[in-house]
Amino acid sequence: MWSRSLVLANLWVLFASVCPDGGWGPGAALVVAASESTKPAASGPTTELERRAVRDAYAALFGRRDDDTARMMSMGDMDPHGAFRHFVLVQDQYLHKQAAIATWSTSDASNASDASDASDASNPNSRRLTKHTKKKKKKKKEKKEKGFNAKKACFTVRKAKLKGGTLKGGRSRVKSWGECCEKCTLQASCGWWSFKAKKKDGRGKGECFLKGFSRFVRYAGQSSQYRIGKPLGRRAPPPPPSPPPPPSPPPPPSPPPPSPPPPPTISAPPSPPPTPPPAPSLSPPLPEAPPLPEGKAKYAEVLDLTRRFFQAQRSGVLEEPFEIPWRRTSFLQDQVVGGWFDAGDYLKLNFPMSGAVSTIGLAMVDHPNEFGDSWRNLLRTGLDYLYDCIDMNANLYVGAIGLPWFDHNQWSRDNEVNQTFRPASVYDSTMMASDLYCSTSAALSTGYLVFRDVDPGYAETLKTGATYMYDWCSRSVGKYSQYFVEVTKSTYPSSSYYDDMALAAGLMFQSTGDRVYLDQAIQWWSLGRPEVYPGWDSKWGQTGALMLKIADGGVDVPGIDTYRSFMNDVFFPAWMNADGFQAIIKTPRGMAYPRFNKWGNLAFSSTAASIALSVAEFEKDQAFRERLINFAREQTDYALGSRTRSYVVCWGNLPPSQPHHAGASCPLDRSLPCGWSDFNSPDPNPNCLSGSLISGPGGERVNPLDPDNSFVDIRSDYVTNEPALDYTAGFVGALAGLHALL
C-alpha cells in the first residue's frame, strides 16, 4: 500500500479538471492517486523491460485521456509519485516474470532430455539436483575512461532530497551532480551528497552539499531539482589508528649460577598482512544475527502468531472483545461483508485472497495435527466471504471491493476511513476470467477437505460452490485482469490461468472422486507453460505436489510422469540449487529468490518451502526427503532471522518496527486522531501486527553489491516492508510442515 496525503479540496479540484461532467468516468480514479513511498526509487528506467513497463502503464492508465493531461500526471504535476509510479512497479514485476518464463520455457526441453532418470536420491546426480552450468560468454574488454566517471563512481537517485546535516565547509557551487559526486568521493568524511540544480529540470549549475555518515538515512521531498547519491563502496570513515603498545618492561636480571641460563630471546612474529577492504555495498554492512532458539518449538510459536495476523486483517463484524484490541467492526456497507483486507490497505481482492485460502487449506490437509479449532474458525472467514461473493441465480461473482487510488489516499483506522465509496468489481457470465473463477473453486474445495469430517453440512455447501465456480471457469478461459484494469492491473495482474484451472481440477477430484477431473487437469496443464515462481500468480508447484500426493495414495493419475518430471527435474532443482537455473539464485546469506524480482521475495521462498514440505510428507526416498526438509528449514530460518534480522513482525531479532500498515500505525488510544502524521512518524508502529511476514529484501535489483542488505525498515516502503495475505500464507505452510516433520 502506497500513499501520501492530499487535501480533500485538491481531490475534487483535480477530479473536476478531468471529469467536468461530474461523473466517475473511466480512469478518473487515477487523477487523485496517492504518492509513492518516500524511499527513493531508481533514477529512471534503464533497461528495455523497465521502459516498456512505463509505456504499458501509461497506455493502460492514460490511453483514454487528453495527451496534455496524461503527460502532466505522469510527470508528477498532478500525481506526484502516486498511482502512475505504483502501476509502473507492478508492470515492471509482471514483465520481468514473463521474460523469465519465456527464456526458460525454451530451454526446459533440452535440459529435461539430458536429465538422469535415476531414482536413487543418494546419488548426487539424481533428480537433477546438481549445479546447472552455462557457457560463459566472453566479456568484451572495456576501454578505460580517462578522468573521473561519476556514473560508475556514485549511486544516484533523482527527485528526492536527503535529510541530514551538511559537513562543515561542505557546501559549494558546482557545474553538475557529477562534480558533486567527485567532491564527496575525494573527501574521506563524506558519506552522502546532495545536488540541487538551479533549474527545475535538474540541469545547469547548482549547489553541492556534502553530508557525513549516519546509521539511519531518511528521505523527504519530491522536488525534481534534487539528486542525491553516495560513492559506491563507501561504508564509514576508517577508525583512527590504534596507539602503539607500551614498551615492554626490561627483562629480569639473570639468576646467579648454578641456575640454568635464561631462555633465548625469541623475536616478535612478523606483522600480519593488512585486512583487505570490504566488498563494496550501497549500505552499511549487516551485523551477524544471533542464533535462533534450538529445537522446533519456535515454528509452532510463530505459526500461532501468523494466525493473529490474519485475525488483524478481518473485515466486517468483529466479536467483542476482539483478539486484536486495535481493530473494530468496519465496512458493513460493502456489497459483500466480511473477508480479509489484502495488505496494509483496506482493499478486498479475491484473486490473491482465494490463493491464500487454498494455500493455508492445503497446509491444514497435509499437516492436520498442527492446526486446531482456532485455525478452522479463522479459515471460515475467507471461505464464507468467497462463497458469499457468488450469486448462482444471476451468474455473477464479486471479484474485488474497493478502488486502489481512493483507498491509498486514506491513512487511518479501519472504521474511520471512508466506508461508502467502495465499488465492487462484479464479473458476469460474459467475462472470460478462468484464473479468478478456478482460484475461488480451489479455495472452496480445500475448505471442503478441511471440514468434511468436522462439519459435513458446511463442507457440502463449500463443495457446491466449488463445483459451480469450476464449471464456470472451464467455459470461460481467460485472464481476470483484462477487466476492471484500474483495480486488477494496478494490484495483481494475472500472467496465466491454466495453472489455476489444473489445481482446481485436481482438488475437485479430491472432493468428489470423479476421475474426469484428473483428465481435465492434465489437459489444462498441457496447454500452459509451467514455471517455478510459486505464489498468488502461479499454482504450478502446488498442482504438481498435489498430483504426486494423489498418485502416492494409489490413484492412477493421468500424466503423472509429466507432473513428476516438472517437480523433480525443474521445480525442485531450481529452488534447491538456486544457481541461476530458471532464474532462481541465492543471496550470500541464503535467501533463494527469482533474480528478476524485487517485490515479495520472501513470499516466493517461503511458498517454495511449503511446497517442498508437502512433498516431503509422503516422500519415501529418505535421502531426497531430507534434502527437501533442509531446503525448507534454510528458507524459513532466514525469514525468522537466522542470518540477518527477523522479517516477522513482533518476533525475533530486530523485527520490522514500521511495517507499511495503516491500522497498525495508529495510536492505540482511539480518542487520538490517526492520519498522515502517523504515516510520516519516525516512531515504531504503536500496534503490533504479530506474525505477519513482510516482503523482505529486494535482492540484487535493489542492491546488486549486497543483495541481503536491500531492506529498509521505514513505513513508506511498500515494496520491501509491507505485509500481505499471500506473503504470510506460504509461510504458514512452511512453519506447520517443519514442526510436523522435524
GUNU-338029 format. One line per 4 residues: number of its first residue (from 1); for each residue x, y, z of C-alpha. Coordinates in steps of 0.1 Angstrom, whole numbers, plus 2048, in hexadecimal, padded with zeros to 3 digits. Layout:
<pts>
NUM) X Y Z  ...
</pts>
This chain:
<pts>
1) 800 800 800  80F 821 7F5  802 843 7FD  807 867 807
5) 7ED 880 814  7DB 896 7FC  7C3 8B1 809  79F 8A8 802
9) 799 8C8 7EF  7B5 8BF 7D7  7A5 89E 7D1  786 8AE 7C3
13) 798 8C9 7B1  7AD 8B0 79F  78F 899 798  77B 8B6 78A
17) 798 8C0 773  797 89E 761  772 894 766  75F 8B5 762
21) 73F 8A1 75D  741 898 782  73F 873 77B  758 858 785
25) 762 852 762  77A 837 756  79C 83C 766  793 85B 779
29) 7A0 84B 798  7C4 850 790  7C3 876 790  7C3 877 7B5
33) 7D9 85A 7BC  7F0 859 7DA  815 85E 7DD  82D 842 7DD
37) 845 839 7F8  85D 854 803  879 83A 7FF  88B 845 7DF
41) 884 831 7C0  89C 82A 7A5  8A7 848 791  892 83D 773
45) 88D 820 75C  8AE 812 750  8A5 7F2 73E  88D 7EB 722
49) 875 7D8 73A  875 7F5 752  86E 80D 735  852 7F6 729
53) 843 7F6 74C  840 81C 74A  830 81A 728  818 7FF 731
57) 80D 811 751  809 831 73D  7F4 820 722  7DE 80E 73B
61) 7D8 82B 753  7DA 84A 73C  7D1 83B 71A  7AE 84A 71B
65) 7B8 86C 728  7C3 88C 717  7E8 88A 710  7F0 8AA 723
69) 7DE 89E 742  7EE 87C 740  811 88C 73C  80B 8A3 75A
73) 800 886 770  81C 86F 766  836 88A 76B  82A 890 78F
77) 819 8B2 78C  7F7 8A3 794  801 881 7A1  822 884 7B3
81) 831 861 7B6  80E 853 7BA  7F9 83A 7A8  80D 83C 788
85) 82D 833 799  81D 817 7AC  80E 80A 78B  830 80B 77B
89) 83F 7F6 797  823 7DC 794  828 7DB 76E  84E 7D8 773
93) 84A 7B9 789  831 7AA 770  847 7AF 752  866 7A2 762
97) 854 783 76C  847 77E 749  869 783 73B  878 768 752
101) 85C 750 749  862 755 724  887 751 728  886 730 73C
105) 868 720 72B  87D 71D 70B  89A 70C 71D  886 6F4 734
109) 882 6DA 719  8A7 6D7 712  8AF 6D7 737  896 6BC 73E
113) 8A3 6A6 722  8C5 6A6 731  8B8 69F 754  8C0 67F 766
117) 8A3 668 76D  8B4 659 78B  89C 655 7A9  8B7 650 7C3
121) 8B7 672 7D5  8D7 669 7E7  8E8 66C 7C5  8F4 691 7C3
125) 8EA 692 79E  8C7 684 7A4  8A8 69A 79F  8BD 6B4 78E
129) 8C5 6C5 7AF  8E7 6CD 7A2  8F5 6EE 797  8E8 6FA 776
133) 904 70B 763  904 720 744  920 729 72C  92E 74A 737
137) 92E 764 71D  94F 776 717  94E 798 725  958 7B4 70F
141) 975 7C8 71B  969 7EA 726  97C 808 71C  98A 81A 73A
145) 97B 83C 73D  990 85A 745  988 870 763  96D 86C 77D
149) 94E 857 772  932 863 788  919 84A 77A  92F 82D 785
153) 93B 83C 7A6  91A 847 7B6  8F8 837 7BD  8DF 853 7B5
157) 8BA 859 7B9  8A5 875 7A9  887 887 7B7  88F 884 7DC
161) 8A4 896 7F5  8B8 88A 812  8B1 895 835  8D0 89A 84A
165) 8EA 8B2 854  904 8C0 83B  928 8BC 843  93A 8DB 84E
169) 946 8EC 82F  934 8D2 81A  91E 8EB 807  92A 8F7 7E5
173) 920 902 7C3  926 8E8 7A8  91D 8E3 783  90D 8C1 785
177) 903 8A5 79D  922 892 790  939 8AC 79E  927 8AA 7BF
181) 92B 884 7BF  950 888 7B8  954 8A0 7D5  943 887 7EC
185) 959 86B 7DF  979 87E 7E6  96F 888 809  973 86C 823
189) 959 87A 83B  93D 87C 820  924 860 820  908 870 80B
193) 904 88D 7F4  8E7 8A1 7E8  8E6 8B7 7C9  8CC 8D2 7C4
197) 8C9 8DE 7A0  8C1 902 798  8A7 8F8 77F  888 8E3 785
201) 892 8CA 76B  8B0 8C1 77F  8C9 8D0 767  8E2 8EC 76A
205) 8F8 8F9 786  8ED 8F3 7A9  8F7 8EE 7CD  909 8D0 7DB
209) 905 8C4 7FF  91C 8AA 80D  90E 896 82A  91D 880 844
213) 917 85C 84E  8F8 853 861  8E9 832 86B  8C5 83B 860
217) 8BE 84D 841  89D 85E 83A  891 86D 819  877 887 814
221) 869 89F 7FB  85F 89B 7D7  873 8B7 7C6  880 8AE 7A4
225) 89D 8C6 7AA  8AE 8AE 7C1  8C4 890 7BA  8D4 87E 7D7
229) 8EE 862 7D8  90B 852 7E8  92D 845 7DD  92B 820 7D5
233) 93D 80B 7EE  93F 827 808  935 819 82A  943 82E 846
237) 962 842 84D  97F 82C 858  984 82A 87D  9A1 83E 88C
241) 9C2 82A 88E  9C6 818 8AF  9E0 826 8C6  A01 814 8C6
245) A05 7F9 8E1  A17 803 901  A3C 7FA 902  A44 7D8 910
249) A52 7D8 933  A77 7D1 936  A7F 7AC 93A  A86 7A1 95E
253) AAA 79D 968  ABA 77B 961  AB9 764 97E  ADB 75C 98E
257) AEC 73B 986  AE6 71E 988  AC3 727 97B  ABD 71E 957
261) AC3 73A 93E  AA5 74E 933  A93 742 914  A9E 751 8F3
265) A8C 771 8E8  A71 769 8CE  A6C 785 8B4  A49 792 8B0
269) A34 783 894  A31 797 874  A13 7AE 872  9F5 79D 862
273) 9EC 7A9 83F  9D3 7C6 83E  9AE 7BC 83D  9A0 7BF 81A
277) 986 7DA 816  961 7CE 819  94D 7C8 7F9  93C 7E7 7ED
281) 918 7EC 7F8  8FC 805 7F5  8F5 803 81B  908 7FD 83B
285) 911 7D8 840  8F8 7C2 852  901 7B5 874  902 790 87B
289) 8E1 784 889  8DF 771 8AA  8D6 74C 8A6  8B1 743 8A6
293) 8A3 72F 8C3  8AB 70A 8C2  892 6F0 8B9  871 6F3 8A6
297) 85B 704 8C0  863 726 8B0  850 71B 890  830 713 8A4
301) 834 734 8B7  836 749 897  81B 735 887  803 740 8A2
305) 80E 764 89D  806 762 878  7E2 759 881  7E0 77A 893
309) 7EB 78C 874  7CE 77E 860  7B7 788 87D  7C4 7AB 87B
313) 7BC 7AC 856  797 7A3 85B  77C 7B9 84C  757 7BC 856
317) 748 7B3 878  761 7AB 893  757 79B 8B4  75E 7AF 8D4
321) 775 7AE 8E6  78A 7A6 8C7  7AB 794 8C8  7BC 7B2 8B7
325) 7B4 7D0 8CE  7BB 7EB 8B4  7A2 7DD 89A  77D 7E5 898
329) 75F 7DB 883  761 7ED 862  755 7EF 83D  732 7E2 843
333) 726 7F5 824  73B 7DE 80D  728 7CB 7F3  735 7AC 803
337) 73E 7B0 828  75B 79D 838  77B 78E 82B  79E 79A 82F
341) 7B0 7BA 826  7CB 7B3 80D  7E9 7C4 81C  7F0 7E5 82E
345) 7D2 7F4 81E  7AC 7ED 81F  7A7 7DE 7FD  796 7BB 7FA
349) 7A5 7AA 7DB  798 787 7D5  7B3 77A 7BE  7D0 77C 7D8
353) 7B7 775 7F4  7AB 755 7E5  7CF 74A 7DF  7D7 751 803
357) 7B9 73C 80E  7C2 71E 7F9  7E7 720 804  7DD 720 829
361) 7C3 705 822  7DB 6EE 811  7F3 6F2 82E  7D7 6E9 846
365) 7D0 6CA 831  7F5 6C0 82F  7FD 6C6 854  7DB 6C3 867
369) 7EB 6BF 889  7FA 6E2 887  7D9 6F4 885  7BC 6F5 89E
373) 79A 704 8A1  7A7 727 8A2  7B6 723 87F  797 713 871
377) 782 730 87E  79B 748 86E  799 736 84D  773 73A 84D
381) 778 760 84A  787 75C 828  771 73F 81D  750 750 827
385) 75A 76F 815  764 75E 7F5  744 74A 7F5  72E 769 7FC
389) 73E 77A 7DE  72D 760 7C7  70A 768 7BA  6FF 747 7AA
393) 6DD 753 7A0  6EA 771 78C  70B 762 782  71F 77E 792
397) 73F 77E 7A6  74D 79A 7BB  773 799 7B4  77F 7B7 7C7
401) 772 7D4 7DD  782 7F6 7DE  797 80C 7C7  7BC 80D 7CC
405) 7C0 833 7C5  7A4 83C 7DD  7AF 824 7F8  7D3 82E 7F6
409) 7CB 852 7FB  7BF 84A 81F  7D4 842 83D  7C0 83C 85C
413) 7AE 821 870  798 808 860  777 816 86D  782 83B 868
417) 78B 83B 842  770 840 828  757 822 82C  740 829 80F
421) 754 82F 7EF  75F 80B 7E9  752 7FF 7C7  752 7DA 7C0
425) 762 7CA 7A2  745 7B3 797  74D 798 77D  730 78A 768
429) 72D 76C 751  73B 77F 733  75C 785 743  779 76C 73D
433) 78A 76B 75E  792 746 764  7B0 74E 77B  79A 761 794
437) 77D 748 792  793 729 795  7A8 738 7B1  787 73D 7C4
441) 77D 719 7BC  79E 70C 7C9  79A 720 7EA  777 712 7F0
445) 783 6EF 7E8  79F 6F1 802  784 6FD 81A  770 6DE 813
449) 78F 6C8 81A  795 6DA 83B  771 6D9 847  763 6B8 839
453) 76A 6A5 859  764 6C2 871  745 6D3 863  737 6BE 846
457) 71A 6D5 83F  730 6F4 83B  748 6DF 826  72D 6D6 80E
461) 723 6FA 80A  747 702 801  748 6E6 7E8  729 6F3 7D7
465) 73A 715 7D3  75A 705 7C7  748 6F0 7AC  735 70F 7A0
469) 754 724 79D  768 708 78C  74D 703 772  74C 729 76B
473) 772 729 76A  775 70D 750  75E 71F 737  76D 742 73D
477) 792 73E 735  7A5 75F 738  7B6 778 750  7A2 78A 76A
481) 7B9 7A8 768  7AC 7B1 745  78E 7C0 758  78C 7DC 772
485) 7B0 7E4 769  7B2 801 781  7AF 7E8 79D  7BE 7C8 78F
489) 7DC 7D5 77B  7E7 7ED 796  7E7 7D2 7B1  7E8 7AD 7A5
493) 7E9 7A9 77F  7E7 784 776  801 775 75F  7F0 753 75A
497) 7D0 740 760  7D7 71B 758  7E9 717 779  7CA 722 78C
501) 7B4 70B 777  7CB 6ED 77C  7CC 6F2 7A1  7A7 6F6 7A4
505) 7A1 6D6 78F  7B8 6C2 7A6  7A7 6CF 7C5  785 6C7 7B5
509) 790 6A3 7B1  79A 6A2 7D6  778 6B1 7DF  762 69B 7C9
513) 777 67C 7BF  76D 682 79B  78A 678 784  77E 68F 768
517) 78E 6AC 77C  7B0 69A 77A  7AD 698 754  7A4 6BD 753
521) 7C1 6C6 76A  7DC 6B8 753  7CA 6C8 736  7CC 6EB 746
525) 7F0 6E4 751  7FB 6DA 72D  7EC 6FA 71F  800 711 736
529) 825 719 73C  82E 70C 75E  846 722 771  857 722 793
533) 84D 743 7A3  832 738 7BD  819 750 7CC  7F9 762 7C5
537) 801 762 7A0  80F 73F 79B  7FF 71F 7A8  815 708 793
541) 82A 6FC 7B0  80B 6F6 7C6  7FA 6E3 7AA  818 6CD 7A4
545) 81C 6C5 7C9  7F7 6BD 7CC  7F8 6A5 7AE  816 693 7BD
549) 803 68F 7DE  7E5 681 7CC  7FA 668 7B9  80C 65F 7DA
553) 7EA 655 7E7  7E7 63A 7CD  7D2 64D 7B3  7DB 649 78E
557) 7E1 66E 785  7E0 676 760  801 688 757  812 67F 777
561) 834 67D 765  82E 6A1 759  828 6AE 77C  844 69A 78B
565) 85C 6A6 770  854 6CA 776  857 6C8 79C  877 6B2 79D
569) 888 6C0 77E  87E 6E4 77F  86D 6F2 79E  882 6E2 7BA
573) 8A4 6E5 7A8  89D 70A 7A2  895 712 7C6  8AC 6FA 7D8
577) 8CB 702 7C3  8C3 727 7BE  8DF 729 7A5  8CE 73D 78A
581) 8BA 721 77B  897 72F 774  8A5 751 780  8A4 745 7A4
585) 8C3 751 7B7  8CE 754 7DB  8DA 772 7EF  8FC 76E 800
589) 8EA 767 821  8D2 74E 813  8B1 75C 806  8A6 74B 7E6
593) 892 762 7CF  88C 76A 7AA  8A8 77F 79D  890 796 78A
597) 87B 79E 7A8  87D 7B8 7C3  85A 7B7 7D2  84E 79B 7E9
601) 86D 785 7E8  866 775 80A  844 76B 7FD  854 758 7E1
605) 86E 746 7F7  855 73D 813  83B 730 7FA  855 71B 7E9
609) 85E 70E 80C  83A 706 813  838 6F2 7F2  858 6DF 7FA
613) 84A 6D5 81C  829 6CA 80D  83C 6B1 7F7  853 6A7 814
617) 834 69D 827  830 67E 811  853 67B 801  860 657 805
621) 884 65F 7FA  893 669 81B  8B1 67A 80C  89C 690 7F6
625) 884 696 812  8A0 6A3 828  8AB 6BB 80C  887 6C8 809
629) 885 6CE 82E  8A7 6DF 830  89F 6F6 814  87E 700 825
633) 890 705 846  8AA 71B 837  891 732 826  87A 733 844
637) 896 73A 85D  8A2 756 846  880 767 849  881 762 86F
641) 8A3 774 871  8BD 759 871  8D5 76C 85B  8CC 791 85C
645) 8AD 79C 86F  88A 790 874  871 798 859  854 78D 86F
649) 843 7AA 881  846 7A9 8A7  85C 78A 8A8  881 783 8A9
653) 8A0 799 8A4  89A 7BC 897  877 7B6 889  867 7D0 873
657) 85B 7ED 888  84A 802 86D  838 7EA 856  824 7FC 83C
661) 802 7F6 84B  7E8 812 852  7D6 803 870  7F6 7F8 882
665) 804 81B 87F  7E7 82C 891  7E8 835 8B6  7D8 81A 8CC
669) 7C5 835 8DF  7A8 839 8C7  7A0 85C 8D5  7C0 868 8C2
673) 7BD 86F 89D  7D0 85A 883  7DB 867 862  7F9 871 84D
677) 80D 87D 86B  80D 859 876  818 84D 854  835 865 854
681) 83E 85E 879  862 850 87E  855 83D 89D  84D 817 89C
685) 829 80D 896  815 810 8B6  802 7F0 8AE  813 7CE 8A9
689) 809 7BD 889  814 79C 898  820 780 882  81E 792 861
693) 839 78A 848  844 7A8 835  850 7A9 811  875 7A8 81B
697) 896 7B0 809  893 7BD 7E6  8B1 7A9 7DA  8CB 7B3 7C0
701) 8B3 7C9 7AC  8B2 7E0 7CB  8D5 7DB 7D7  8EB 7C9 7BE
705) 909 7CA 7D4  8F9 7BC 7F4  8D7 7AD 7EC  8D0 7A3 810
709) 8D4 7C7 819  8B7 7D4 804  89D 7DB 81F  895 7FB 832
713) 87E 7FA 850  86A 819 846  844 81C 845  843 82C 822
717) 854 80F 811  838 7F9 805  84F 7E4 7EE  864 7D4 809
721) 853 7DD 82A  82E 7D5 825  81C 7B5 831  802 7A4 81C
725) 7EB 786 81C  7FF 772 802  820 77A 812  816 76A 833
729) 800 74E 824  81E 73B 816  831 742 837  815 730 849
733) 81A 710 835  840 712 83B  83D 716 861  823 6FB 864
737) 837 6E3 84E  857 6E7 861  847 6E3 883  836 6C3 876
741) 853 6B3 865  871 6BC 87B
</pts>
